[in-house]
Amino acid sequence: MATQVYKVDPLHPDQDIISKCAQVILEGGLVAFPTETVYGIGANGLDPSAVAKIFEAKGRPQDNPLILHVSSPESVEPLVGEIPPEAKRLMDTFWPGPLTLILPKSDAVPSIITAGLPTVAVRMPDHPVAQMLIQACGVPLAAPSANLSGKPSATSAEDVLADLNGKVDILLDAGPTEIGIESTVIDLSGDVPYVVRPGGVSLEDIQKVLEEFGKKVSYEERTQEKAEPSLSHLPSVKYKHYVPEAELYLATGDVLEQRQKIIFYSVRGVGSGRKIVILASEENAPYYQPFQQAFGPDLLEIVILGSRQNLPQVAARLYSSLRRSSEELNADIILAETFCLEGIGLAIWNRLEMASGGNFLPWFDSDSYKHGPDLSEGKGDKMSISQPIDGQTLKPLTVLMVCSGNTCRSPMAEALLKKVWEDLGAPYPIEVRSAGVSAMPGFPASWEAVEVMARKGIDISAHISRPVEYEDIENADLVITMTEAHKSMLLFGYPEFATKIYTLSEMLGEFWGDVIDPFGQGLEAYERTADFLEDSLRVLAKRLAGLDV
């Protein structure tokens, strides 16, 4: 049977509906409901049979413990062996709210909740619907996130239905959640308070409270090898979490380096025929938009997470953006920016790292350009970006300039792009070549082209013309033609490479128009063409370098 959906006012939910949901829970059923963080699947936390249905609905391994949600701090006492004074102070400060405390369990808590561990995780959510539901039930609710195990958490009713329609009895739809990232989980069962999972309450704020007790909160990124069983309460390091259907890769570094990485890998990925979705900050999105316009939405789209100055907004949009990228925009690859580690930024980082499986976009070593991944490789029907391999070098971004005879426009464009790229300081290596759709091999550049390039301090006297060949298109990341006619000829001859062939005007995203052929029109016409190419290629180079135009 399909899940029954009740729309409720998030601030003033209908008491009759809440009572109906409470009855379903007390009879052993499942109800998906909103909290201030994400949507959860609620079951009677004291009924092992009901709790078992959560694991079945989510496809969640039973050695992955659950959180018990309570309606008041007093409700915690029967569930734990003791409440240390620092736990009481944290409850007073942050409850109701996105903070989960791990404490020694009492015998009242079924072992299925804790996966056999001697501790239990408890929290008091700060959402009227959640609070009313727990109060109406009169029992703590076991409530993990309402999504299939491993996928991004649900922050809307639509997300819940996409994963769990027919697997839960009722869904309370109160609109999107506010925080969008799960609670912070802190283990207080030992001598040292340990943050197992960063979340909606920052480590900085927790530390201010713990200082009153002379304690310092501990946190470090955990690997499966590092994790101790007593600390593996939430989330289990043995399993993937928050993973979208598309492969996700993270760009690190300062704001400039992040956008340079994303532009580089986007161009290479699109050239390989893969659909790229960029999860961007508001600050960097304008630098990606010209490429979105050039490549089109079938190959490149941008999803804006929010401003770097408003990380709560980024957190609130994160899971929905991961879902939308895969399920609505059909991404093969998601390239995501990363954010600072202060405040909720640490939780954002944690979720992105877990969602990506630790896949980062490496960058060129400034001395040797040593690097690893090659986006031309495919894994099934998805792109694969391998980790760096010692001694392996990343192929430079390869650009092929194409005109007719390869004696004037394309050799001038080749030389000029190399020059302006060098003048910019080369954020990464670029390799530029040229060829002609109707070129005869072995001819030098025209004397006029040689002359106007010499006036710009560039020597193309050694250039030898050559026709476009299959390998040229295959090996290029980006093929730029001087005119629409040249593009049409290449598409006719090489339709399999359509995702990497564009006119210069298309790449600029503006009304630059075709590059006029100066052949037979004298030196002045060559100068005009050379100046046009220099101006337009400087704009293109700055965009490829992620710089202001």
Backbone torsions as a table, in degrees:
resi	resn	phi	psi	omega
1	MET	NA	145.6	178.1
2	ALA	-69.6	151.1	176.6
3	THR	-65.6	135.3	176.5
4	GLN	-83.7	127.9	-175.7
5	VAL	-108.9	128.6	173.6
6	TYR	-116.9	121.8	173.0
7	LYS	-83.3	129.9	-178.6
8	VAL	-131.5	151.2	174.0
9	ASP	-66.4	124.2	-176.4
10	PRO	-63.3	-24.8	-178.9
11	LEU	-97.8	-30.8	-177.4
12	HIS	-135.7	71.8	-178.7
13	PRO	-67.0	150.7	-179.1
14	ASP	-67.8	123.1	-175.9
15	GLN	-64.0	-34.2	179.6
16	ASP	-64.1	-41.7	178.3
17	ILE	-64.8	-44.2	179.2
18	ILE	-60.3	-41.6	179.7
19	SER	-63.9	-39.2	178.2
20	LYS	-63.2	-42.2	178.9
21	CYS	-65.9	-40.0	178.6
22	ALA	-61.7	-38.7	179.1
23	GLN	-63.6	-41.7	177.4
24	VAL	-60.1	-42.7	-179.8
25	ILE	-66.0	-44.1	-178.8
26	LEU	-67.8	-19.6	175.4
27	GLU	-91.4	8.1	175.6
28	GLY	96.3	10.6	-179.0
29	GLY	-90.8	-177.6	-177.6
30	LEU	-120.0	136.2	177.0
31	VAL	-130.7	124.2	174.3
32	ALA	-86.8	133.2	-174.9
33	PHE	-145.2	158.9	-178.8
34	PRO	-86.1	146.7	164.3
35	THR	-120.9	-179.0	177.7
36	GLU	-71.2	-16.0	-178.2
37	THR	-95.6	-71.5	178.5
38	VAL	-141.1	173.7	173.2
39	TYR	-75.5	145.4	179.2
40	GLY	-124.8	161.1	172.4
41	ILE	-100.3	114.6	-176.9
42	GLY	-96.9	135.1	172.6
43	ALA	-141.3	160.7	176.3
44	ASN	-60.7	112.3	-175.1
45	GLY	-71.6	-7.9	177.9
46	LEU	-104.0	4.0	-178.2
47	ASP	-113.6	102.2	-176.8
48	PRO	-57.0	-36.4	-179.4
49	SER	-66.2	-40.6	178.6
50	ALA	-67.1	-41.9	179.3
51	VAL	-62.2	-36.2	179.7
52	ALA	-60.7	-30.5	178.7
53	LYS	-66.1	-29.6	176.5
54	ILE	-62.1	-48.4	-179.3
55	PHE	-60.1	-39.8	180.0
56	GLU	-67.8	-43.8	-178.1
57	ALA	-64.5	-40.7	-177.6
58	LYS	-83.5	-19.0	-169.5
59	GLY	69.9	34.8	-174.3
60	ARG	-93.9	131.4	176.7
61	PRO	-61.5	141.8	-174.9
62	GLN	-77.2	-5.0	173.3
63	ASP	-93.1	15.3	177.4
64	ASN	-109.0	101.3	-169.3
65	PRO	-63.8	165.7	-178.4
66	LEU	-115.9	161.7	175.3
67	ILE	-97.4	139.0	172.0
68	LEU	-94.8	128.0	-179.5
69	HIS	-101.9	130.7	-176.4
70	VAL	-120.8	165.3	-177.2
71	SER	-100.0	-7.2	179.6
72	SER	-161.2	156.8	175.8
73	PRO	-59.1	-34.7	-179.8
74	GLU	-62.5	-26.4	-179.2
75	SER	-69.8	-12.7	-178.5
76	VAL	-76.6	-32.3	-170.7
77	GLU	-53.4	-44.0	-179.9
78	PRO	-69.9	-13.2	-173.9
79	LEU	-94.8	-13.5	-173.3
80	VAL	-127.1	160.9	178.0
81	GLY	-76.1	-38.4	178.4
82	GLU	-157.5	156.7	176.0
83	ILE	-120.0	102.0	-179.4
84	PRO	-63.6	159.0	-176.4
85	PRO	-60.0	-35.0	179.1
86	GLU	-67.0	-32.0	176.7
87	ALA	-67.0	-42.4	177.3
88	LYS	-61.0	-40.4	-179.5
89	ARG	-66.8	-39.5	177.6
90	LEU	-64.8	-40.1	176.9
91	MET	-61.6	-46.7	-179.5
92	ASP	-60.6	-34.2	-174.8
93	THR	-83.0	-40.8	-167.7
94	PHE	-116.5	-6.6	179.4
95	TRP	-99.6	143.5	-8.8
96	PRO	-68.0	144.3	-179.0
97	GLY	168.1	-178.2	-171.3
98	PRO	-84.1	55.7	176.8
99	LEU	-131.6	125.5	177.0
100	THR	-109.5	133.6	179.7
101	LEU	-109.8	132.8	174.1
102	ILE	-100.8	122.6	-176.3
103	LEU	-134.5	162.5	175.2
104	PRO	-59.4	133.8	-175.1
105	LYS	-82.4	157.7	171.1
106	SER	-99.2	172.9	-179.5
107	ASP	-70.0	-13.1	-179.1
108	ALA	-72.5	-17.4	-176.2
109	VAL	-90.8	121.7	178.7
110	PRO	-62.0	145.1	-178.0
111	SER	-65.7	-22.7	178.9
112	ILE	-65.1	-27.5	177.1
113	ILE	-67.4	-41.6	-171.1
114	THR	-100.6	2.9	-176.6
115	ALA	55.4	33.7	176.5
116	GLY	83.5	-0.5	179.3
117	LEU	-76.4	156.8	-179.1
118	PRO	-82.9	8.6	-177.8
119	THR	-123.4	160.2	177.7
120	VAL	-133.4	145.7	178.9
121	ALA	-101.5	131.4	-177.9
122	VAL	-134.9	146.9	172.7
123	ARG	-154.7	160.8	178.0
124	MET	-116.7	106.3	-175.3
125	PRO	-71.0	152.5	-178.7
126	ASP	-108.3	67.8	176.5
127	HIS	-146.1	127.9	-177.2
128	PRO	-54.1	-39.6	-179.2
129	VAL	-65.4	-45.7	-179.9
130	ALA	-63.8	-44.1	-178.4
131	GLN	-63.7	-43.6	179.3
132	MET	-64.6	-38.2	-179.0
133	LEU	-66.5	-44.1	-179.7
134	ILE	-65.0	-42.7	178.9
135	GLN	-62.6	-41.0	-179.6
136	ALA	-66.5	-32.9	179.7
137	CYS	-74.0	-36.6	-178.3
138	GLY	75.1	10.4	177.7
139	VAL	-137.2	156.2	174.5
140	PRO	-66.7	145.7	179.4
141	LEU	-104.5	124.5	167.1
142	ALA	-74.2	126.7	-172.6
143	ALA	-153.0	84.7	170.4
144	PRO	-75.9	173.5	-179.7
145	SER	-61.0	144.6	-172.8
146	ALA	-88.2	70.6	178.8
147	ASN	-150.3	163.6	173.2
148	LEU	-64.1	142.4	-175.6
149	SER	-56.9	130.4	178.3
150	GLY	96.5	-22.3	-178.0
151	LYS	-84.8	165.2	175.1
152	PRO	-56.7	141.7	-178.6
153	SER	-63.2	157.2	-177.5
154	ALA	-89.0	127.1	177.5
155	THR	-115.2	7.2	176.7
156	SER	-148.9	163.2	177.4
157	ALA	-63.3	-34.8	178.9
158	GLU	-61.6	-39.4	177.3
159	ASP	-63.1	-42.0	-179.8
160	VAL	-61.3	-48.1	-177.9
161	LEU	-64.5	-34.9	-179.9
162	ALA	-60.1	-32.0	-177.2
163	ASP	-100.2	-35.0	-164.2
164	LEU	-126.0	13.4	179.0
165	ASN	-58.9	124.6	-178.1
166	GLY	88.9	-6.9	-179.5
167	LYS	-104.8	-13.0	172.8
168	VAL	-124.6	154.1	-175.5
169	ASP	-73.6	-46.0	-174.5
170	ILE	-136.5	145.4	171.4
171	LEU	-121.5	122.9	173.6
172	LEU	-90.7	110.1	-177.5
173	ASP	-96.0	106.3	178.2
174	ALA	-116.5	23.4	179.5
175	GLY	86.5	-177.1	-177.4
176	PRO	-68.1	150.5	177.4
177	THR	-75.0	162.3	-173.1
178	GLU	-87.4	-51.0	-173.8
179	ILE	-80.3	-45.0	173.9
180	GLY	85.0	-6.9	176.1
181	ILE	-131.1	144.4	-173.1
182	GLU	-61.9	173.6	-179.0
183	SER	-68.9	156.7	168.4
184	THR	-72.8	135.4	179.0
185	VAL	-113.5	120.7	179.6
186	ILE	-121.9	130.0	-179.1
187	ASP	-90.7	114.9	178.6
188	LEU	-109.6	17.2	-176.0
189	SER	-83.4	-12.5	179.8
190	GLY	-114.1	-168.2	-177.9
191	ASP	-74.7	-30.4	-176.9
192	VAL	-110.5	119.7	175.8
193	PRO	-61.7	127.6	-173.9
194	TYR	-125.7	123.4	176.0
195	VAL	-81.6	110.9	-179.9
196	VAL	-78.3	-36.7	-178.8
197	ARG	-144.0	120.0	173.5
198	PRO	-69.9	151.1	-177.5
199	GLY	-162.4	-137.2	-170.2
200	GLY	-70.4	-19.7	173.3
201	VAL	-106.7	129.4	-172.7
202	SER	-76.4	154.1	175.5
203	LEU	-61.5	-34.6	-179.7
204	GLU	-62.5	-42.9	-179.8
205	ASP	-69.8	-36.9	177.0
206	ILE	-63.8	-42.0	-178.2
207	GLN	-62.2	-36.8	178.8
208	LYS	-58.9	-38.7	178.7
209	VAL	-71.0	-45.1	-175.4
210	LEU	-68.0	-24.2	177.6
211	GLU	-60.9	-28.3	178.1
212	GLU	-62.6	-23.0	-178.2
213	PHE	-107.5	10.7	179.3
214	GLY	68.7	26.7	-178.9
215	LYS	-117.6	153.5	179.7
216	LYS	-121.3	130.2	-179.6
217	VAL	-72.4	140.8	179.4
218	SER	-111.4	141.7	176.1
219	TYR	-157.7	136.9	170.7
220	GLU	-153.5	151.8	176.9
221	GLU	-62.3	130.8	-173.6
222	ARG	-101.4	138.1	169.9
223	THR	-110.3	166.9	-179.1
224	GLN	-61.3	-35.8	-178.2
225	GLU	-68.7	-33.6	-176.7
226	LYS	-78.9	-29.3	-168.1
227	ALA	-66.1	133.6	172.3
228	GLU	-93.0	143.7	-177.9
229	PRO	-52.7	-39.2	-176.9
230	SER	-70.0	-16.7	-178.7
231	LEU	-107.1	2.4	-174.7
232	SER	-90.9	35.4	-171.9
233	HIS	-70.9	-53.3	-178.2
234	LEU	-151.1	139.9	-22.7
235	PRO	-78.6	157.3	179.9
236	SER	-62.6	126.9	-178.9
237	VAL	-75.7	-6.7	-179.1
238	LYS	-80.1	-12.8	-171.7
239	TYR	-124.1	155.9	176.9
240	LYS	-77.8	147.2	-179.8
241	HIS	-135.8	144.9	170.8
242	TYR	64.5	22.7	-170.2
243	VAL	-85.0	121.5	175.6
244	PRO	-75.7	168.4	179.9
245	GLU	-68.6	-35.0	177.2
246	ALA	-78.9	159.1	175.2
247	GLU	-75.3	135.7	-175.8
248	LEU	-114.8	131.9	177.9
249	TYR	-129.3	141.3	-173.8
250	LEU	-107.9	139.1	174.4
251	ALA	-100.7	127.1	179.5
252	THR	-115.9	176.7	-177.7
253	GLY	105.1	-172.3	178.0
254	ASP	-72.5	176.9	-173.4
255	VAL	-59.8	-41.9	179.7
256	LEU	-64.8	-47.3	-178.2
257	GLU	-63.5	-37.4	179.1
258	GLN	-61.5	-46.7	-177.9
259	ARG	-71.4	-30.0	175.6
260	GLN	-65.2	-42.3	177.0
261	LYS	-61.3	-47.0	-175.7
262	ILE	-66.4	-39.3	176.9
263	ILE	-63.4	-46.1	-179.8
264	PHE	-57.1	-52.3	-176.4
265	TYR	-72.6	-27.4	176.5
266	SER	-67.0	-46.9	179.7
267	VAL	-61.7	-44.6	179.9
268	ARG	-66.9	-40.7	-179.4
269	GLY	-66.0	-44.9	177.8
270	VAL	-60.4	-40.8	178.1
271	GLY	-60.8	-26.2	176.8
272	SER	-85.8	1.5	177.4
273	GLY	83.0	18.6	-178.4
274	ARG	-99.6	143.5	177.0
275	LYS	-80.3	123.3	-179.0
276	ILE	-109.6	134.3	169.1
277	VAL	-120.8	129.1	-179.8
278	ILE	-101.5	125.6	169.9
279	LEU	-92.1	106.5	-166.4
280	ALA	-116.4	153.4	167.0
281	SER	-80.0	157.7	176.2
282	GLU	-59.0	-32.6	-176.9
283	GLU	-68.7	-35.3	-176.4
284	ASN	-96.0	-18.9	-175.2
285	ALA	-53.0	-41.4	-179.3
286	PRO	-59.5	-25.4	-179.9
287	TYR	-76.4	-22.9	179.0
288	TYR	-90.0	-22.6	-172.6
289	GLN	-61.0	-37.6	175.8
290	PRO	-59.8	-33.3	178.7
291	PHE	-74.4	-35.7	175.0
292	GLN	-61.7	-41.2	178.8
293	GLN	-66.9	-39.0	-178.4
294	ALA	-70.3	-46.4	-174.0
295	PHE	-84.1	-26.5	180.0
296	GLY	88.0	158.6	-174.9
297	PRO	-68.1	-16.4	177.2
298	ASP	-71.3	-20.0	-176.8
299	LEU	-117.5	-28.3	-176.6
300	LEU	-147.7	127.1	174.8
301	GLU	-135.3	157.0	-178.7
302	ILE	-119.4	131.4	172.8
303	VAL	-117.3	120.1	-176.6
304	ILE	-88.7	120.8	179.7
305	LEU	-78.5	-34.6	-177.2
306	GLY	145.3	-175.0	-177.9
307	SER	-84.5	147.8	173.5
308	ARG	-66.3	-16.1	177.1
309	GLN	-91.3	0.8	-178.0
310	ASN	-139.3	70.9	-175.9
311	LEU	-67.0	-30.5	173.3
312	PRO	-57.8	-34.7	176.3
313	GLN	-65.9	-41.7	177.5
314	VAL	-60.6	-45.3	179.8
315	ALA	-61.1	-42.9	-177.4
316	ALA	-64.3	-28.6	-177.0
317	ARG	-96.6	-7.0	-168.6
318	LEU	-62.0	-56.6	-175.4
319	TYR	-65.4	-42.0	179.5
320	SER	-64.1	-33.4	178.8
321	SER	-70.2	-38.7	176.2
322	LEU	-63.6	-43.6	178.7
323	ARG	-64.8	-47.1	-177.4
324	ARG	-61.5	-39.2	-178.2
325	SER	-59.4	-42.5	-178.2
326	SER	-82.1	-49.0	-166.4
327	GLU	-87.6	-29.7	-179.3
328	GLU	-104.3	-42.3	-176.8
329	LEU	-92.4	-6.4	173.7
330	ASN	58.5	45.0	179.1
331	ALA	-67.9	141.3	164.9
332	ASP	-85.9	-38.2	-177.8
333	ILE	-133.3	136.2	171.5
334	ILE	-111.6	125.6	175.6
335	LEU	-109.4	118.5	-173.2
336	ALA	-116.7	137.2	168.6
337	GLU	-72.4	161.4	175.1
338	THR	-119.6	169.2	-170.6
339	PHE	-133.0	174.7	-176.0
340	CYS	-65.7	165.6	-174.0
341	LEU	-100.9	9.8	178.1
342	GLU	-88.3	152.4	176.2
343	GLY	56.4	-135.8	-179.7
344	ILE	-72.0	-9.5	176.1
345	GLY	-58.7	-33.6	177.9
346	LEU	-64.5	-39.6	178.0
347	ALA	-67.2	-39.7	176.8
348	ILE	-60.3	-46.2	179.0
349	TRP	-59.7	-45.7	-179.1
350	ASN	-58.1	-45.2	-178.3
351	ARG	-68.1	-41.5	179.1
352	LEU	-64.3	-41.9	-179.7
353	GLU	-64.2	-42.4	179.4
354	MET	-68.7	-39.0	-179.9
355	ALA	-65.4	-33.2	-178.2
356	SER	-85.0	-11.8	-174.9
357	GLY	69.3	22.7	-179.2
358	GLY	79.5	21.8	178.2
359	ASN	-88.1	114.6	179.3
360	PHE	-116.5	152.7	175.0
361	LEU	-85.5	104.8	179.3
362	PRO	-70.2	167.6	-178.1
363	TRP	-128.0	167.6	-178.1
364	PHE	-71.2	134.6	170.2
365	ASP	-65.0	133.1	-173.1
366	SER	-63.4	-22.8	-178.4
367	ASP	-93.9	-46.3	-171.3
368	SER	-115.7	-3.9	-175.8
369	TYR	58.7	25.0	178.7
370	LYS	-67.9	138.7	-174.3
371	HIS	-168.9	-174.5	-174.6
372	GLY	-131.5	-54.0	-162.7
373	PRO	-73.3	151.0	177.4
374	ASP	-132.7	111.0	-173.6
375	LEU	-72.1	-5.3	179.4
376	SER	-77.0	-14.2	178.1
377	GLU	-75.5	147.1	179.4
378	GLY	-123.7	144.8	175.7
379	LYS	-119.3	102.3	-172.1
380	GLY	65.8	-127.5	178.1
381	ASP	-103.4	17.3	177.4
382	LYS	-119.7	158.9	177.0
383	MET	-75.7	148.2	176.7
384	SER	-120.8	130.8	174.2
385	ILE	-114.7	110.6	-175.7
386	SER	-79.6	161.9	174.9
387	GLN	-76.3	156.9	-179.5
388	PRO	-58.3	143.7	177.4
389	ILE	-118.1	131.7	-177.8
390	ASP	-54.3	131.2	176.6
391	GLY	84.8	-10.0	-179.6
392	GLN	-86.6	141.5	179.2
393	THR	-113.7	142.5	178.2
394	LEU	-80.0	132.3	177.5
395	LYS	-61.3	132.8	176.4
396	PRO	-59.9	159.4	172.9
397	LEU	-66.1	120.7	-172.3
398	THR	-104.9	124.0	-178.1
399	VAL	-119.4	131.0	177.8
400	LEU	-112.0	122.1	176.9
401	MET	-95.9	132.7	-173.6
402	VAL	-129.7	130.5	170.3
403	CYS	-130.3	-148.9	-178.4
404	SER	-87.7	-70.3	-172.6
405	GLY	-97.6	-4.1	179.3
406	ASN	58.6	37.4	176.2
407	THR	-122.8	-10.1	179.1
408	CYS	-138.0	-72.3	-172.4
409	ARG	-63.3	-54.0	-175.6
410	SER	-67.6	-38.9	175.1
411	PRO	-65.9	-35.0	175.1
412	MET	-64.9	-42.8	179.2
413	ALA	-63.7	-40.6	177.8
414	GLU	-58.8	-49.3	-177.0
415	ALA	-67.8	-39.5	-177.0
416	LEU	-70.1	-39.7	178.4
417	LEU	-64.5	-40.3	176.0
418	LYS	-59.0	-43.4	-176.5
419	LYS	-67.9	-48.6	-177.6
420	VAL	-68.4	-31.7	176.9
421	TRP	-64.4	-42.9	177.7
422	GLU	-64.4	-39.9	-179.6
423	ASP	-64.0	-28.4	-179.2
424	LEU	-76.1	-15.0	-178.5
425	GLY	98.2	9.0	171.0
426	ALA	45.7	79.5	176.3
427	PRO	-63.9	-23.9	172.9
428	TYR	-155.3	158.7	-177.1
429	PRO	-72.3	143.7	178.4
430	ILE	-130.0	141.3	179.0
431	GLU	-119.6	122.8	-176.5
432	VAL	-117.2	134.1	177.2
433	ARG	-131.8	172.4	176.9
434	SER	-145.0	157.0	178.6
435	ALA	-162.2	172.8	-178.5
436	GLY	-128.3	143.7	-178.8
437	VAL	-70.9	-22.8	178.8
438	SER	-131.2	30.3	-174.1
439	ALA	-77.7	144.1	167.1
440	MET	-93.8	133.4	-175.3
441	PRO	-72.5	148.1	169.9
442	GLY	94.5	4.1	-179.2
443	PHE	-93.6	144.7	176.8
444	PRO	-76.2	168.9	172.0
445	ALA	-65.2	148.5	179.6
446	SER	-60.2	150.8	-176.2
447	TRP	-63.0	-31.7	178.7
448	GLU	-66.5	-40.9	178.3
449	ALA	-64.5	-42.2	177.6
450	VAL	-60.5	-42.5	-177.1
451	GLU	-66.0	-48.8	-176.5
452	VAL	-69.4	-30.0	175.4
453	MET	-70.6	-37.7	177.7
454	ALA	-60.6	-37.6	178.7
455	ARG	-65.8	-20.5	176.4
456	LYS	-97.4	8.5	178.2
457	GLY	78.9	22.9	-177.5
458	ILE	-122.1	131.6	-178.6
459	ASP	-104.4	113.2	176.2
460	ILE	-116.6	21.7	-176.6
461	SER	-65.3	-22.0	-179.3
462	ALA	-88.2	-0.5	-176.9
463	HIS	-65.2	139.6	176.5
464	ILE	-126.4	127.7	-176.0
465	SER	-67.8	153.7	176.5
466	ARG	-157.0	148.3	179.4
467	PRO	-79.7	155.9	174.9
468	VAL	-65.8	132.9	176.7
469	GLU	-121.9	163.0	-177.0
470	TYR	-54.2	-44.0	-176.8
471	GLU	-64.3	-30.7	178.4
472	ASP	-61.8	-46.6	-179.5
473	ILE	-69.6	-42.4	-177.9
474	GLU	-60.6	-41.6	-174.4
475	ASN	-85.0	-12.0	-179.1
476	ALA	-82.9	146.3	170.5
477	ASP	-84.6	-30.3	-175.2
478	LEU	-147.2	126.9	177.7
479	VAL	-111.5	121.2	-176.3
480	ILE	-116.2	119.3	-179.6
481	THR	-99.2	156.1	-178.4
482	MET	-78.0	-27.9	-178.0
483	THR	-140.0	165.4	175.7
484	GLU	-63.6	-34.3	178.9
485	ALA	-63.8	-40.9	177.3
486	HIS	-62.3	-42.5	178.7
487	LYS	-60.9	-44.6	-179.0
488	SER	-60.7	-39.6	179.0
489	MET	-64.8	-41.7	179.3
490	LEU	-67.4	-40.8	179.4
491	LEU	-64.6	-34.3	177.3
492	PHE	-67.5	-41.5	-177.4
493	GLY	-82.4	-28.9	-174.5
494	TYR	-134.6	61.7	-175.8
495	PRO	-62.9	-23.8	-178.9
496	GLU	-69.5	-13.6	-179.0
497	PHE	-109.9	25.9	-175.3
498	ALA	-60.8	-27.5	-175.9
499	THR	-74.5	-7.5	-179.1
500	LYS	-118.0	8.0	-175.8
501	ILE	-111.3	120.9	-177.4
502	TYR	-144.6	152.0	171.8
503	THR	-76.8	159.8	176.2
504	LEU	-60.6	-38.3	178.8
505	SER	-61.9	-41.0	178.3
506	GLU	-64.2	-40.3	-179.1
507	MET	-66.1	-30.8	179.7
508	LEU	-79.0	-21.0	178.8
509	GLY	68.6	20.0	-179.0
510	GLU	-137.2	176.5	-175.1
511	PHE	-88.6	61.6	178.4
512	TRP	-77.6	-34.3	179.8
513	GLY	82.1	179.5	179.5
514	ASP	-65.9	154.1	173.5
515	VAL	-83.6	116.4	-174.6
516	ILE	-67.5	135.2	178.2
517	ASP	-77.7	118.7	-178.9
518	PRO	-86.2	-0.7	-173.0
519	PHE	-55.2	128.9	176.4
520	GLY	77.6	7.2	-175.6
521	GLN	-109.8	5.3	175.8
522	GLY	92.1	171.5	-172.6
523	LEU	-64.8	-35.6	-178.8
524	GLU	-63.1	-38.7	177.7
525	ALA	-65.3	-39.2	176.8
526	TYR	-62.3	-39.5	179.2
527	GLU	-63.7	-42.7	178.6
528	ARG	-61.8	-43.2	179.3
529	THR	-64.8	-42.7	179.7
530	ALA	-63.4	-42.1	178.7
531	ASP	-64.1	-42.0	178.3
532	PHE	-60.3	-45.9	179.6
533	LEU	-63.3	-42.1	-178.9
534	GLU	-62.6	-45.3	-179.6
535	ASP	-64.8	-46.0	-176.6
536	SER	-70.2	-38.4	-179.1
537	LEU	-73.4	-26.6	173.6
538	ARG	-65.6	-40.9	176.2
539	VAL	-62.5	-46.2	-179.8
540	LEU	-61.8	-44.0	-178.2
541	ALA	-63.0	-41.6	178.8
542	LYS	-63.7	-38.2	178.4
543	ARG	-67.4	-42.8	177.7
544	LEU	-64.0	-28.8	179.5
545	ALA	-88.3	-0.7	179.4
546	GLY	70.0	27.3	-177.2
547	LEU	-104.3	160.8	176.0
548	ASP	-64.2	135.8	179.4
549	VAL	-89.6	NA	NA
